[in-house]
Structures are given as C-alpha cells and as structure tokens.
Amino acid sequence: MHIRPAKLVRGAIALPGDKSISHRAAIIAAMADGETRIDNFASSVDCAATLECLKKLGVRIRQEGATVWVVGVGKSGFQAPDKPLDCGNSGTTMRLMAGVLAGQEFETVLTGDASLRQRPMKRVIEPLSRMGARFESAEGKAPLTIYGRNPLKSTEYHLPIASAQIKSSILLAGLNSDGETAVVENVPTRDHTERMLRWFGVDVRETGSGGVKKISLTGEERLSAAQLFIPSDISSAAFFIVAALGLAGSTLSMQNVGLNPTRTGVIEALTLFGADIRRVNRREVNNEPVGDILVAGDLAAASEKVLRGGLIANLIDELPILAILGTQLESGLEVRDAGELRVKETDRIAAVVENLRRMSADVEEFDDGFRVGKSQLKGARVDSYGDHRIAMAFSIAGLLATGGATEIDGAECVDVSFPGFFETLQNVVVYE
C-alpha cells in the first residue's frame, strides 16, 4: 500500500462495530437461552474467527451483512468439536473461549496463526486451572488443550496485570462454577463484559474502594437472549482523529461511537495535547455509552508530554497511533509503563520505533515504551510486521509525511480489525 502526503481530511465517517464488544456479544449470546439479534457486528477477521469457533461448538449462527443472529445453547450446552478450534490472530477469542470451555465437560483444542501461538496464555491457564479445568500447552502458549469440568470451583482471583481479557475469561468461567467467583483489579480495565452480562440478565456485583474493585457473580445465574446494537469502535476512530489533528484545517465527524469510560483514555490524552474533540448526542445503548465525535484540526500547545501509570491500560491499543501524533507535538511524547505492547500481535514498541526511524523521526526506545520528539516525517518504506494497528498507524504517518509516498509492506493485515480501512481513509483525504 502506498500513502501519499495529504493536505487535510474532511467529511463524515461510518466506522465498523467495536471489535471488543462484538466478541463478547457473540460469546455471551451463545451462552444465553433463546435467539439474540446483534446489529452493527464488527466486520473484522478476528470477530469472524469467534463466530466460526462458536459454530463448531454447535451454536446456530446466521449473518446478513453487519447483522448476526445467534441461537444460544445455554451456558453449559456447547457440543464437543471434532477438530481444533482456529482462533486466527485473535487473542480475545482464545482467552475468552478458554473461560467458556473450562466449564464444559469435554476436551477442546484452541489454536491460531503463528503470531497468536507466540502470545502468552499462562495468564488465563493459571486462574482457570485453579478453578478445576486442566490444560496442556507448550510453555503456556497455544495450541491449548482444555479438559473442561462442570461445575468449576469458584474462586477469588487478584489480577497480576491489568487485563480485561483475563478478567472476562474468569467471569465467563464463573458462570459455570459452584458458587461465587470474583475478580479483583487494582487498575480499572475495560468493563464491556460486565455491562454485556448485565444486559443478558446476570447479576454482576461490584464492590471496593481506594482504586481496588471486586467484580463477582455466581454460577446460579442464567442468561436470557437480548437485542443488541454494537457501537462503532473508538480504537478505529483514533486513527482518523489523529489524521485530522495532524493536518491543519481538517474537520471530521463520526457517529455512534462507543464512549465507554474505560476506553476513552485516548480522548483524554488527546485533550491534554490540546485537541479540539467534542462528544455530542451522548446516550446509552444496551448499557454502553455512545455518542458522536466531532474533530477540528489544529493542536494547541500540549500541557503534558508523558503517558504512564493507570492511564496506559485504557489506551494500550491506541499507543501506536499516539506515537505518530507525538511527532507533531512541540513537546514530543513519552510513553512508559507500556511493556504489554511487546506481547501484542507483534512487539509494538520495537515496530513503532523502527518504522519511525525509517521515516527520519527523533525516537528513543525503552523496555516499557518510547520517546518521540517533534519531527518532520519523510516518506519511506515501512513494515506492518503483520500487525493491523501498526499498518493503520503508519498509514496516517504517510499522510503527514513529506518527500514522497510511504510504502507499507503487509498492509492487508488491516482486515484483522478494519476491512475497508484504506477505502474509508481515501474517501476523506484531500490532496494538494
């Protein structure tokens, strides 16, 4: 893919459904009694992998465009598959499905592509094993063989790292436990699973103080089918927001974007950088905050230049595109406490640093992050490393660059989260 420097971006964008919410909607609908209709289901390859896994477990699913109908089998009514379940490149699919399958009375194998087979799975194996499921794996990595048990033993688990995927896996397993299962987190993480479970009738309780939160449910709960609309993905919106902020005179609008406070860290960070971002028409749709986003280009002087600590967990996916914006800030940008970036679809710290260097940026790499100085980016050949967020981030970098086009190797990986990304981008780009 070749990206030419742009003058500005302008227009209205229709974004795909939120990937994180779509995964959870399909899985929880499959655990419910009755048929659920899901509108604006994410078009990503990752979410398609979740649907395929559920079908192989005996769940009847029908799809027409962005609408999906799921006929639930109940929380313990899945059927043993006749071959391994392929999660593709989706860590969310593998970790959440591990929680569901831990509570089924049969053996299952979860596998994925070469990238997913290198990602850490001990983080779900350990708590699910504590609940009574048995696992076989190669040093805590996929393929995972799961020997389920029903009921599982209830547990209280303190998250060692901030991870909504681990939390969700345990809560889903807890639906098939013999008592109350609880997850304790010291740093707030995405709460889509808790909101979705409540929408399906589950009594999810939250207690705690001083920044420590305990989320609990019992194995007595049953789920009832519901109707759902998936808001647009704020992680996808972030790429276009940065394009507008980096190109003076740009204006963009995006409707029905998810504004869950555990996901809007990127908006809060951009506001610190002086961005003019307005959230209007705010409301709740099936327990999720939703609204429209209006962006006007031009950045005021940034009052902050370091992102670290508790904020990181809620904008971890947006850090690659924030690195691109860092090249446009007078103060530059430093990111710390983000070591989790090294175990994503690729080592995103190394990928961001290497590609920025190829584009002549002032950048320094740390074990847990990076520092980017204000730089005039220059068109260059960069590598996606097979990572959709790296490919999309450096597409925006190409718009901001001078001195010719930016060539992105492996750009097709954007389909993992946003099929049609390049077409959507071209529809709002204005060239000289």
C-alpha positions in Angstrom: 0.0 0.0 0.0 1.3 3.4 -1.0 0.2 6.5 1.0 0.7 10.0 -0.4 1.2 13.1 1.7 -2.2 14.9 2.2 -3.3 18.5 2.7 -6.2 17.7 5.1 -9.0 15.3 5.8 -12.7 16.3 5.7 -16.1 14.6 5.9 -18.2 12.1 7.8 -17.0 8.6 8.5 -19.0 5.4 9.2 -16.9 3.2 11.4 -17.3 -0.6 11.9 -18.7 -2.0 15.1 -16.5 -2.2 18.1 -14.4 -5.4 18.0 -14.1 -5.9 21.7 -17.8 -5.6 22.2 -18.7 -7.8 19.2 -16.6 -10.7 20.5 -18.3 -10.5 23.8 -21.8 -10.1 22.3 -21.4 -13.3 20.2 -19.9 -15.4 23.0 -22.4 -14.3 25.7 -25.4 -14.7 23.3 -24.2 -18.2 22.7 -24.3 -18.9 26.4 -27.9 -17.5 26.7 -31.3 -19.2 26.3 -33.0 -18.0 23.1 -32.1 -16.1 19.9 -30.2 -12.9 20.1 -30.0 -10.3 17.2 -26.8 -8.3 17.0 -26.7 -5.2 14.7 -23.5 -3.5 13.5 -21.4 -6.5 14.3 -17.7 -5.9 13.7 -16.6 -6.8 10.2 -13.1 -7.8 11.4 -11.4 -11.1 10.6 -10.9 -11.5 14.4 -14.6 -11.4 15.1 -15.3 -13.8 12.2 -13.0 -16.2 14.0 -15.1 -16.1 17.1 -18.2 -16.8 15.1 -16.6 -19.8 13.4 -15.4 -21.2 16.8 -18.9 -20.9 18.2 -20.4 -22.7 15.1 -18.1 -25.6 15.6 -19.3 -25.9 19.2 -22.8 -26.4 18.0 -24.2 -22.8 18.1 -26.5 -21.9 15.2 -25.4 -18.5 13.7 -26.8 -16.7 10.8 -25.3 -13.5 9.3 -26.5 -10.9 6.8 -24.1 -8.1 6.4 -23.5 -6.5 9.7 -26.4 -8.3 11.4 -25.9 -11.5 13.2 -28.4 -13.9 14.8 -27.2 -16.3 17.5 -29.3 -19.1 18.8 -27.9 -19.7 22.3 -27.3 -23.2 23.7 -27.2 -22.2 27.4 -24.1 -21.6 29.4 -23.1 -25.3 29.5 -24.8 -26.6 26.4 -21.9 -26.5 23.9 -21.0 -29.6 21.9 -17.5 -31.1 21.6 -15.9 -30.1 18.3 -14.5 -32.7 16.1 -11.3 -30.8 15.4 -9.2 -27.9 16.9 -10.8 -24.5 17.0 -8.9 -22.0 15.0 -8.8 -18.5 16.7 -6.8 -17.0 13.8 -4.9 -13.9 15.1 -7.4 -13.2 17.9 -6.1 -13.2 21.4 -9.6 -12.1 22.6 -11.2 -15.2 21.0 -8.7 -17.6 22.6 -8.7 -16.1 26.1 -12.5 -15.7 26.4 -13.3 -19.0 24.8 -10.8 -20.7 27.2 -13.1 -19.4 30.0 -16.2 -20.7 28.4 -14.7 -24.1 27.5 -13.2 -24.6 31.0 -16.8 -25.1 32.2 -17.8 -27.7 29.5 -17.5 -31.4 30.2 -15.3 -32.3 27.1 -11.9 -31.8 25.6 -11.2 -28.9 23.3 -8.1 -27.7 21.5 -7.6 -23.9 20.8 -5.1 -22.9 18.2 -4.3 -19.9 16.0 -1.9 -18.5 13.5 1.9 -18.2 14.0 1.6 -14.9 15.8 -1.2 -16.0 18.2 0.8 -19.2 19.0 3.6 -17.0 20.4 1.4 -14.9 22.7 1.2 -15.6 26.5 -1.7 -17.8 27.6 -0.4 -18.7 31.1 -2.3 -15.6 32.3 -5.6 -17.5 31.7 -4.3 -21.0 32.3 -3.3 -20.3 35.9 -6.7 -19.0 37.2 -8.8 -21.4 35.1 -6.7 -24.3 36.4 -7.3 -23.1 39.9 -11.0 -23.5 39.2 -10.5 -27.1 38.2 -10.0 -27.2 34.5 -6.9 -28.9 33.1 -4.7 -27.6 30.4 -1.9 -28.9 28.2 0.3 -26.4 26.3 3.8 -25.8 25.1 5.3 -23.5 27.8 2.0 -21.7 28.3 1.4 -20.9 24.6 -1.1 -22.2 22.1 -2.2 -24.8 21.0 -4.1 -25.2 24.3 -5.8 -28.4 25.1 -8.6 -27.8 27.6 -10.1 -30.6 29.7 -13.3 -28.9 31.0 -15.2 -29.5 34.2 -18.7 -28.7 35.3 -19.2 -27.3 37.8 -15.9 -25.5 38.2 -14.7 -24.5 41.6 -15.5 -20.9 42.5 -12.5 -18.6 43.2 -11.4 -15.1 44.0 -8.6 -14.0 41.7 -6.4 -10.9 42.0 -5.3 -9.8 38.6 -1.5 -9.7 38.5 -1.7 -7.4 35.4 -4.3 -5.0 34.1 -6.2 -7.2 31.6 -9.8 -7.2 30.6 -9.3 -10.4 28.7 -8.2 -12.3 31.9 -11.0 -10.8 33.9 -13.5 -11.7 31.2 -12.2 -15.3 30.9 -12.6 -15.8 34.7 -16.1 -14.3 34.8 -17.3 -16.4 31.9 -15.9 -19.5 33.6 -17.6 -18.4 36.9 -21.0 -18.7 35.2 -20.4 -22.5 35.4 -18.9 -22.5 38.9 -20.3 -24.0 42.2 -20.5 -20.6 44.0 -19.4 -17.0 43.8 -16.5 -16.2 41.5 -14.7 -12.8 41.9 -12.0 -10.9 40.1 -10.1 -8.2 42.0 -8.4 -5.4 39.9 -6.1 -2.6 41.2 -6.2 -0.8 37.8 -9.6 -0.3 36.0 -9.8 -2.2 32.7 -12.5 -2.3 30.0 -15.8 -3.4 31.5 -17.6 -4.5 28.3 -18.1 -8.0 29.7 -19.7 -6.8 32.9 -22.0 -4.4 31.0 -22.9 -7.1 28.5 -23.6 -9.8 31.1 -26.0 -7.4 32.9 -27.8 -6.8 29.6 -28.4 -10.5 29.4 -29.8 -10.6 32.9 -26.8 -11.6 35.0 -26.4 -10.1 38.5 -22.8 -8.8 38.3 -21.8 -7.1 41.5 -19.0 -4.5 42.1 -17.6 -3.5 45.4 -14.4 -1.9 46.7 -12.7 1.4 47.4 -9.4 3.2 47.0 -9.0 2.1 43.4 -9.4 -1.6 44.2 -12.5 -3.1 42.6 -14.0 -6.6 43.2 -16.3 -7.9 40.4 -18.3 -11.0 41.3 -21.1 -13.3 40.0 -22.4 -16.8 40.9 -22.8 -20.0 39.0 -26.5 -19.9 39.6 -27.1 -17.2 37.0 -28.9 -17.9 33.7 -28.6 -15.7 30.6 -31.6 -14.6 28.5 -31.4 -13.6 24.9 -31.4 -9.9 24.1 -31.3 -7.4 21.2 -28.0 -5.6 20.7 -26.6 -2.7 18.7 -22.8 -2.6 18.7 -21.4 1.0 18.8 -18.6 2.0 16.5 -15.0 1.3 17.6 -13.2 4.1 19.3 -9.9 2.4 18.6 -10.7 2.7 14.9 -11.8 6.3 15.3 -8.4 7.1 16.9 -6.6 6.8 13.5 -8.9 9.3 11.8 -8.8 11.7 14.8 -5.0 11.8 14.7 -5.1 12.4 10.9 -7.4 15.4 11.5 -5.3 16.8 14.3 -2.1 16.4 12.4 -3.4 18.2 9.2 -4.4 21.8 10.0 -7.8 22.8 8.7 -9.3 19.3 8.8 -12.8 18.6 10.1 -14.3 15.1 10.7 -17.4 13.7 12.2 -18.1 10.1 13.4 -21.5 8.8 14.6 -22.5 6.2 17.1 -19.0 5.8 18.6 -18.6 3.9 21.8 -17.7 6.2 24.7 -17.2 3.7 27.5 -15.1 5.5 30.1 -12.7 2.5 30.2 -12.0 3.1 26.5 -11.9 6.9 26.2 -8.4 7.2 27.6 -7.3 8.2 24.1 -9.7 11.1 24.0 -8.5 12.3 27.5 -4.9 12.0 26.3 -5.6 14.0 23.1 -7.3 16.7 25.1 -4.2 17.0 27.2 -2.4 17.6 23.9 -4.7 20.5 23.1 -7.0 18.7 20.7 -10.4 20.1 19.9 -12.6 17.0 20.2 -16.3 17.3 21.0 -18.6 14.5 22.1 -22.3 15.2 21.3 -25.6 13.3 21.3 -24.5 11.2 24.2 -26.7 8.4 25.3 -26.7 4.7 26.5 -27.3 1.8 24.1 -27.6 -1.7 25.7 -25.7 -0.5 28.8 -22.8 1.1 26.7 -22.3 4.9 26.5 -22.5 6.0 22.9 -22.2 9.4 21.1 -21.0 11.3 18.1 -17.4 12.7 17.8 -16.6 16.0 16.1 -12.9 16.8 15.4 -11.4 20.1 14.2 -7.7 20.0 13.2 -5.1 22.3 14.9 -3.4 21.4 18.1 -2.8 23.9 20.9 0.4 23.7 22.9 0.4 20.4 24.9 0.4 20.8 28.6 1.6 17.2 29.1 4.0 15.0 27.3 4.3 11.8 29.3 1.7 9.0 29.3 2.2 6.4 32.1 0.7 4.6 35.0 -3.0 3.8 35.3 -3.9 5.7 32.1 -2.0 3.2 29.9 -4.3 0.2 30.4 -7.2 2.2 28.9 -5.4 3.3 25.8 -2.9 0.4 25.2 -4.3 -0.2 21.7 -4.0 3.5 20.7 -0.4 4.0 21.7 1.0 3.3 18.2 -1.2 6.0 16.6 -0.4 8.3 19.5 3.3 7.8 18.7 2.6 9.2 15.3 0.9 12.3 16.8 3.9 12.7 19.1 6.0 13.7 16.0 3.7 16.7 15.6 3.7 17.9 19.2 6.0 20.7 20.2 6.8 18.8 23.4 7.0 15.4 21.7 5.6 12.4 23.6 7.0 9.9 26.0 5.2 6.6 26.8 6.2 4.5 29.8 4.7 1.5 31.8 3.6 0.0 28.5 5.6 -3.2 28.4 2.4 -5.1 27.5 2.9 -3.7 23.9 5.7 -6.2 23.5 3.3 -9.2 23.6 0.6 -8.0 21.2 0.3 -9.2 17.6 3.9 -8.1 17.3 6.4 -6.3 19.5 4.6 -2.9 19.0 7.3 -0.9 20.8 10.0 -2.2 18.5 7.8 -1.9 15.4 6.9 1.7 16.2 10.5 2.7 16.9 11.9 1.0 13.8 9.3 2.4 11.4 9.6 5.9 12.9 13.4 5.8 12.4 12.9 4.8 8.8 10.7 8.0 8.4 13.5 10.1 9.9 11.8 10.7 13.3 13.6 11.5 16.5 12.7 8.4 18.6 14.2 6.5 21.6 13.2 3.0 22.7 12.8 1.9 26.3 12.0 -1.5 27.8 8.5 -0.3 28.7 7.8 2.3 26.0 9.4 5.0 23.8 10.0 8.7 23.5 9.2 10.6 20.3 10.4 14.1 19.6 8.8 16.7 17.3 9.9 15.6 13.8 9.2 16.2 10.1 8.3 12.7 8.9 9.6 11.7 5.5 8.0 9.2 3.2 9.7 5.8 3.4 9.2 2.0 3.2 7.9 0.7 6.5 6.8 -2.8 7.7 3.4 -3.7 9.2 5.0 -6.7 10.9 1.7 -8.4 10.2 0.0 -6.1 12.9 -3.1 -4.3 11.9 -2.6 -1.4 14.3 0.9 -0.8 13.1 -0.3 -0.8 9.4 -3.0 1.7 10.2 -0.9 4.0 12.3 1.8 4.3 9.6 -0.9 4.9 7.0 -1.6 8.1 9.0 2.1 8.8 9.3 2.3 8.7 5.5 -0.4 11.4 5.2 1.7 13.6 7.5 5.0 13.0 5.8 6.8 14.9 3.1 9.2 13.9 0.3 7.1 11.2 -1.4 4.9 8.3 -0.7 5.1 5.9 2.2 5.0 2.3 1.3 3.6 -0.2 3.8 4.6 -3.8 3.4 1.9 -6.3 4.6 -0.8 -3.7 4.7 -3.5 -6.4 4.1 -3.4 -7.2 7.8 -5.7 -4.3 8.5 -8.6 -6.7 7.7 -8.0 -8.2 11.2 -9.8 -5.3 12.7 -11.0 -2.9 9.9 -11.7 -4.3 6.4 -12.2 -1.3 4.2 -9.9 0.9 6.2 -8.0 2.3 3.2 -11.2 2.9 1.2 -12.6 4.8 4.2 -9.4 6.8 4.5 -9.3 7.8 0.8 -12.9 9.0 1.0 -12.0 11.8 3.4 -8.4 12.7 2.2 -7.9 16.0 0.4 -4.6 16.2 -1.5 -2.7 19.3 -2.7 
